[in-house]
């Protein structure tokens, strides 16, 4: 934490948590003065079904709704432009996203283009969304990305085959909904991947150069909850209380990284998703211990805290020894819930490592990593994670 700085904390205006809270969205949509919503969902039968359920809730509250079930697992610039065209054609005046991080990111990007014009690629980077977005309600059905409450959106540039990070306080959702009853249908593999994504958010925020006491509190509690409940959520996914605890964990992790930002795990994972169209949470899970092996050298005390939050016994150990316990605990959690053992298993290729590293060095998430890495360092981390 840097001395003598002013910190701004960005969170949704309203966060709804708990079983059945999704039923409240009609009231909030009407509160914006909205008349017709664009419901953005994933490009699947399940996504279409979710969108249909949301439309019924909105219609019961007296609003009209159009559906755009076009968000890919890694949303692209072309799908964003398609969604923005539908928003305008249908004369919508607010947006409701439902699903995991991909529909949320797509919905934010649709809102950017709908309100500001141009191409979504024009807004890559930090603070370029001058006119904001239409009112946005995000209904989360996974416990991982925290996109339902952050000022980040990640969109794949289909020409450059990279993921663009768009970061702006003006795209923070107005209402974030985490209803655990919508999460019980998540299959074990998705539960595992999204849970490790949340853990990555919390760890990277805790060791970020922008960490504050506020983000520290959120990050450490998130790590505690994930360590306690993620294994159970993977095995007993129908348990609503377990899902509720994971929803709180991912939201707390979102508070942490939305305000302290991230690090090289995300910078590197974004490139794997952009080049190979791989699942973001799995990429984070594989990379996390390898990146943090580098980072722990400059802030071992922080990793000692992480080890303790993960339930490791650190009494009597040096900071370095305790930091090693944190890395071991991260690896063990990933192994226990069935995360693939390496990037090669996902189809990553040795010959692409230099390109991946070059692109990672341009990603905005790297700026708050606690240790500056060279391109050679990044290549070596990718290689170790293979």
C-alpha positions in Angstrom: 0.0 0.0 0.0 1.5 3.3 -1.1 1.4 6.2 1.4 -0.3 9.5 0.7 -2.6 8.3 -2.0 -6.4 8.9 -2.5 -8.3 5.6 -3.1 -11.6 5.3 -4.9 -13.7 2.2 -4.3 -16.0 1.0 -7.1 -18.9 -1.3 -6.4 -22.5 -1.7 -7.7 -25.2 0.7 -6.3 -27.2 -2.4 -5.2 -26.2 -6.0 -4.6 -28.8 -8.6 -4.0 -27.7 -11.8 -2.3 -29.6 -14.9 -1.1 -32.0 -17.6 -2.3 -34.9 -16.1 -4.4 -33.4 -12.6 -4.8 -33.6 -12.8 -8.6 -37.4 -12.1 -8.3 -36.5 -8.6 -7.2 -35.1 -7.5 -10.6 -38.4 -6.3 -12.1 -38.7 -3.7 -9.3 -35.2 -2.4 -9.8 -35.6 -2.3 -13.6 -38.8 -0.2 -13.2 -36.9 2.0 -10.8 -34.6 3.0 -13.7 -37.6 4.2 -15.6 -37.0 1.5 -18.1 -39.6 0.3 -20.5 -37.8 -2.4 -22.6 -34.8 -4.5 -21.6 -32.3 -6.3 -23.8 -31.7 -9.6 -22.0 -28.1 -10.9 -22.8 -27.4 -14.6 -22.2 -25.0 -17.3 -23.3 -25.1 -18.9 -26.7 -26.6 -22.2 -25.6 -29.9 -23.9 -24.8 -29.3 -23.2 -21.1 -28.6 -19.6 -21.8 -31.7 -19.2 -23.8 -33.7 -20.8 -21.0 -32.2 -18.5 -18.5 -33.0 -15.5 -20.7 -36.6 -16.7 -21.0 -37.0 -16.9 -17.2 -35.6 -13.4 -16.8 -38.0 -12.1 -19.5 -41.0 -13.5 -17.6 -39.9 -11.8 -14.4 -39.5 -8.5 -16.2 -42.8 -8.9 -18.0 -44.6 -9.6 -14.7 -43.3 -6.2 -13.5 -44.8 -4.5 -16.6 -41.6 -4.2 -18.8 -41.0 -5.5 -22.3 -37.9 -7.6 -23.1 -35.9 -8.7 -26.2 -33.4 -11.5 -26.0 -29.9 -11.6 -27.3 -28.6 -15.2 -26.6 -25.3 -14.5 -28.4 -22.5 -14.4 -25.8 -19.8 -17.0 -26.6 -17.8 -18.6 -23.7 -15.1 -16.0 -24.6 -17.2 -13.1 -25.9 -16.0 -11.6 -29.2 -16.0 -8.2 -30.7 -18.3 -9.4 -33.5 -20.9 -10.7 -31.0 -20.8 -7.4 -29.1 -21.5 -5.5 -32.3 -24.4 -7.8 -33.1 -25.9 -7.3 -29.6 -25.5 -3.5 -29.9 -27.4 -3.6 -33.2 -30.3 -5.6 -31.6 -30.4 -3.2 -28.7 -30.9 -0.2 -31.1 -33.3 -2.1 -33.4 -35.5 -3.1 -30.5 -35.5 0.4 -28.9 -34.3 -0.9 -25.6 -33.4 1.4 -22.7 -31.8 -0.9 -20.2 -29.8 -4.2 -20.2 -30.1 -7.3 -18.1 -27.4 -9.9 -18.3 -27.9 -13.5 -17.1 -25.3 -16.3 -16.8 -21.6 -16.4 -16.0 -18.9 -13.9 -16.8 -19.2 -14.1 -20.5 -22.8 -12.8 -20.8 -21.8 -10.1 -18.2 -18.8 -9.0 -20.2 -20.8 -9.1 -23.4 -23.6 -7.0 -21.9 -21.2 -4.3 -20.6 -19.6 -4.1 -24.0 -23.0 -3.9 -25.8 -23.8 -1.1 -23.4 -20.6 0.7 -24.3 -21.3 0.6 -28.0 -25.0 1.4 -27.7 -24.3 4.6 -25.6 -20.9 5.7 -27.1 -21.0 4.5 -30.7 -18.1 3.2 -32.7 -16.5 -0.3 -32.4 -15.9 -2.0 -29.1 -12.2 -2.2 -30.1 -12.1 1.6 -29.7 -12.4 1.2 -25.9 -9.6 -1.1 -25.1 -7.6 0.1 -22.1 -8.5 2.2 -19.1 -11.0 5.0 -18.8 -12.1 5.4 -22.4 -15.9 5.1 -22.0 -16.8 8.8 -21.8 -20.6 8.5 -21.9 -21.2 5.5 -19.6 -23.6 2.7 -20.5 -27.4 2.2 -20.2 -28.8 1.0 -16.8 -27.4 -2.6 -16.3 -28.6 -5.4 -14.1 -26.4 -8.5 -13.9 -27.8 -11.8 -12.8 -24.9 -14.1 -11.9 -25.3 -17.9 -12.2 -21.7 -18.9 -11.5 -19.4 -18.2 -8.5 -16.2 -17.1 -10.1 -15.7 -14.1 -12.4 -17.4 -11.4 -10.3 -18.1 -9.7 -13.6 -21.6 -9.0 -12.2 -20.1 -6.3 -10.0 -16.8 -5.1 -11.6 -15.7 -2.2 -13.8 -13.9 -4.7 -16.1 -15.0 -6.3 -19.3 -12.8 -8.7 -21.3 -13.6 -9.1 -25.0 -11.8 -11.2 -27.7 -10.4 -9.3 -30.7 -11.0 -11.8 -33.5 -8.5 -10.2 -35.8 -5.5 -10.1 -33.4 -6.6 -13.2 -31.4 -6.1 -11.5 -28.1 -8.4 -10.6 -25.2 -8.9 -6.9 -24.8 -9.2 -5.6 -21.3 -11.6 -2.6 -21.0 -11.6 -1.0 -17.6 -13.8 2.0 -16.7 -15.8 2.9 -13.6 -18.7 4.0 -15.9 -19.4 0.3 -16.8 -19.8 -0.9 -13.2 -23.3 -2.6 -13.1 -26.1 -0.8 -11.3 -27.6 -4.0 -9.7 -25.7 -7.2 -9.1 -27.7 -10.3 -8.3 -26.2 -13.5 -6.7 -29.0 -16.0 -6.2 -27.6 -19.4 -5.1 -30.7 -21.2 -6.4 -29.5 -20.3 -9.9 -26.1 -21.8 -9.2 -27.1 -25.4 -8.2 -27.2 -26.6 -11.8 -23.5 -25.8 -12.4 -21.7 -29.0 -13.3 -18.6 -30.0 -11.2 -16.0 -28.9 -13.8 -17.5 -25.4 -14.2 -17.9 -25.1 -10.4 -14.2 -26.0 -10.0 -13.0 -23.6 -12.8 -15.1 -20.6 -11.6 -14.1 -21.2 -8.0 -10.4 -21.1 -8.8 -11.0 -18.0 -10.8 -12.4 -16.4 -7.7 -9.4 -17.6 -5.7 -7.1 -16.1 -8.3 -8.9 -12.7 -8.0 -8.5 -12.8 -4.2 -4.8 -13.8 -4.2 -3.8 -11.3 -6.9 -5.7 -8.5 -5.2 -4.1 -9.3 -1.9 -0.6 -9.1 -3.2 -1.3 -6.2 -5.6 0.6 -3.0 -5.4 -2.7 -1.2 -5.0 -3.9 -3.3 -2.1 -5.5 -1.4 0.8 -6.9 -2.5 4.2 -10.4 -2.6 2.6 -9.4 -4.8 -0.3 -7.2 -6.9 2.1 -10.2 -7.7 4.3 -12.4 -8.7 1.3 -9.6 -10.8 -0.3 -8.6 -12.7 2.9 -12.3 -13.5 3.7 -12.8 -14.7 0.1 -9.8 -17.0 0.4 -11.0 -18.4 3.7 -14.5 -19.1 2.2 -13.2 -20.7 -1.0 -10.8 -22.9 0.9 -13.6 -24.1 3.1 -16.4 -24.5 0.6 -15.1 -25.0 -2.9 -14.4 -28.7 -2.6 -17.9 -29.2 -1.1 -19.5 -27.2 -3.9 -17.8 -29.4 -6.5 -19.0 -32.6 -4.9 -22.4 -31.5 -3.5 -23.5 -28.9 -6.0 -27.2 -29.1 -5.1 -26.5 -27.7 -1.6 -27.9 -24.2 -1.6 -26.0 -23.1 1.5 -22.7 -24.1 0.0 -23.5 -22.3 -3.2 -24.5 -19.2 -1.2 -21.1 -19.2 0.6 -19.3 -19.5 -2.7 -21.4 -16.6 -4.0 -20.3 -14.5 -1.1 -16.7 -15.6 -1.6 -16.6 -14.7 -5.3 -18.4 -11.3 -4.6 -15.8 -10.5 -1.9 -13.0 -11.4 -4.3 -14.7 -9.1 -6.8 -14.6 -6.2 -4.3 -10.9 -6.9 -3.8 -9.8 -7.0 -7.4 -12.2 -4.4 -8.7 -10.4 -1.9 -6.4 -6.9 -3.3 -6.1 -6.7 -4.8 -9.6 -4.9 -8.0 -10.5 -1.5 -9.2 -11.8 0.4 -11.5 -14.2 -1.8 -14.5 -13.7 -4.6 -12.7 -15.5 -2.3 -11.0 -18.0 -1.1 -14.5 -19.0 -4.4 -16.2 -18.9 -6.0 -13.6 -21.1 -3.6 -14.5 -23.9 -4.3 -18.2 -23.6 -8.0 -17.5 -23.9 -7.5 -15.1 -26.9 -5.3 -17.4 -28.9 -6.8 -20.9 -28.1 -10.3 -19.9 -26.9 -9.7 -21.7 -23.6 -11.8 -21.5 -20.4 -10.5 -18.5 -18.4 -10.9 -20.1 -15.0 -8.9 -23.2 -15.9 -6.1 -21.1 -17.3 -6.0 -19.0 -14.1 -6.0 -22.1 -12.0 -3.1 -23.7 -13.8 -1.0 -20.5 -13.9 -1.7 -19.3 -10.3 0.9 -21.2 -8.4 3.6 -20.7 -11.0 3.2 -16.9 -11.1 3.0 -16.7 -7.3 6.2 -18.7 -6.9 7.9 -15.6 -8.5 5.8 -13.1 -6.5 6.4 -14.6 -3.1 10.0 -13.7 -3.3 9.2 -10.0 -2.9 6.3 -10.2 -0.4 6.5 -13.5 1.6 4.6 -12.0 4.5 1.5 -11.6 2.3 1.7 -15.2 1.2 2.1 -16.3 4.8 -1.3 -14.6 5.4 -2.8 -16.5 2.4 -1.5 -19.8 3.8 -3.1 -19.1 7.1 -6.4 -18.1 5.4 -6.3 -21.5 3.5 -6.1 -23.4 6.8 -2.3 -24.1 6.8 -0.5 -24.3 10.1 2.2 -21.6 9.9 3.1 -21.0 13.6 6.8 -21.2 14.1 7.6 -20.9 10.4 9.6 -18.2 8.8 7.7 -15.9 6.3 9.4 -17.8 3.4 8.4 -21.2 4.7 4.9 -20.0 5.3 4.7 -18.6 1.8 5.7 -22.0 0.4 2.8 -23.5 2.3 0.5 -21.1 0.5 1.7 -22.3 -2.9 1.4 -25.9 -1.9 -2.2 -25.3 -0.6 -3.2 -23.6 -4.0 -1.8 -26.6 -5.9 -3.6 -29.1 -3.6 -6.9 -27.4 -3.9 -6.7 -27.4 -7.7 -5.7 -31.1 -7.7 -8.5 -32.0 -5.3 -11.2 -30.5 -7.5 -9.9 -31.9 -10.8 -8.2 -28.9 -12.5 -6.0 -30.1 -15.4 -2.4 -30.6 -14.5 -0.9 -28.3 -17.1 -1.4 -26.1 -20.2 -0.3 -28.8 -22.6 -3.3 -30.8 -21.6 -5.4 -27.8 -22.8 -3.6 -27.7 -26.2 -1.1 -24.9 -25.6 2.0 -25.2 -27.8 5.6 -24.5 -27.0 6.1 -22.6 -30.2 3.5 -20.0 -29.2 5.1 -19.1 -25.9 7.0 -16.1 -27.2 3.9 -14.6 -28.8 1.9 -15.3 -25.6 4.5 -13.6 -23.5 4.7 -10.6 -25.8 1.0 -10.1 -25.6 0.9 -10.6 -21.8 3.5 -7.8 -21.4 0.9 -5.5 -23.0 -2.0 -6.5 -20.8 -3.2 -3.8 -18.3 -3.6 -6.3 -15.5 0.2 -6.7 -15.1 0.7 -3.1 -13.9 -0.2 -4.0 -10.3 1.7 -7.2 -10.0 4.0 -7.0 -6.9 7.1 -8.1 -8.9 8.1 -6.8 -12.4 8.7 -9.6 -14.8 10.6 -9.7 -18.0 9.4 -11.3 -21.2 11.9 -14.1 -20.5 10.4 -14.6 -17.0 6.9 -14.9 -18.5 8.0 -17.4 -21.1 9.6 -19.4 -18.3 6.4 -19.4 -16.3 4.4 -20.5 -19.2 6.9 -23.3 -19.8 6.8 -24.5 -16.2 3.0 -24.5 -16.4 3.0 -26.6 -19.5 
